Amino acid sequence: MARMNEEGRVMRNYDRRLAIGMVAALGIALSSVGVAQAEPVRIRAGWANMPHHMIPVLFSKPEILKHYGKTYVVEPVQFRGSSAQIPALAAKQLDVGVSAASAFALAVNNANVEMKVLADVIQDGVEGYGSDAFLVRKDSGIETVKDLRGKRIGTNGIGSFTDTVQRVMYMKAGLKPEDYTMVEASFANMPTMIAENKLDLVPTIQPFRDQMMATGNYKILYDQGDAMGPTNGTFLAGRAEFINENKQAMYDFMEDYVRASRWFHDPKNRDEVLTIISTFMKQPKESLSSTFTKADYYRDPYMIPNVPNIQKVIDVPNELGLSDVKLKLEPNYVATEYVEEAKRRIEANP
């Protein structure tokens, strides 16, 4: 009997040690899961042009950000234009990006990527602010849009916002797509190409427009406002699947996106802002004199997108027969609750 009691005590001690060991192991496992969950979400963000898109430098001031490195980090990825992002979005190699309406619609309709409009980037053609300008050489003999028949026209990417604006302008002037030749090139390379007579017209963004106009060799044939009026030319968009899987990180990302945008647009920070941008672009600060002034594009103070003016960029080419792409943005393809929550947070805690 004593032997059985001793064996029982041994077994009970063994069971107790086993239970303690299992609890400890479970605690370590749960702790490991907690550490994994605490890792900041990596947000791969597409962009094309600086200083307009700002993604590469927007998160460079950690002291003005509330959540960077805690709940999320940003990995900027450069593309020639928004349409070039579509394969990366479809392959889930990109999470958010600066988009144009035409590229957004193509991603949804052709690449079967469920997308959401998230926030403003730049708005073109807004009264009192700058607009994309389309330049020709003064000695080209081109006086009106109709004179572009048979000419070589630069575009930063087929299907981009700029490309869409051009085609709308030419259709309104009675030119069909077969009446001119579109040549893809980066904005940075176009000034050289028109100077070397490889292009007859180029779309320009700052600082290249001011640099070209300063030579006295070019003139503005038309601007984006002439073609379509006010538009939300480019905006921040994201994959719905990624957004839904990372809602808290996206709320925090958007708060920092808006906070940083407001800091960069604040006149009292202008000298430091231009230093940051010029260093990144490897351009002299003097070449950025119009950046974030009334000569630049309009941006909403809280980066809330103008959805009707995005919708316009999809509808107008379709109505003119330039595109068969149709997409009604609201309500299924818009998720402005993130930027609206960012506004509420910032107003409550500036």
Beta strands, then each sheet from edge to edge (+ up, - down):
strand 1: 41-47
strand 2: 72-78
strand 3: 96-100
strand 4: 115-124
strand 5: 133-137
strand 6: 152-155
strand 7: 181-184
strand 8: 202-204
strand 9: 218-223
strand 10: 231-239
sheet 1: 2+ 1+ 3+ 10- 4+
sheet 2: 8+ 5- 9+
sheet 3: 6+ 7+
end
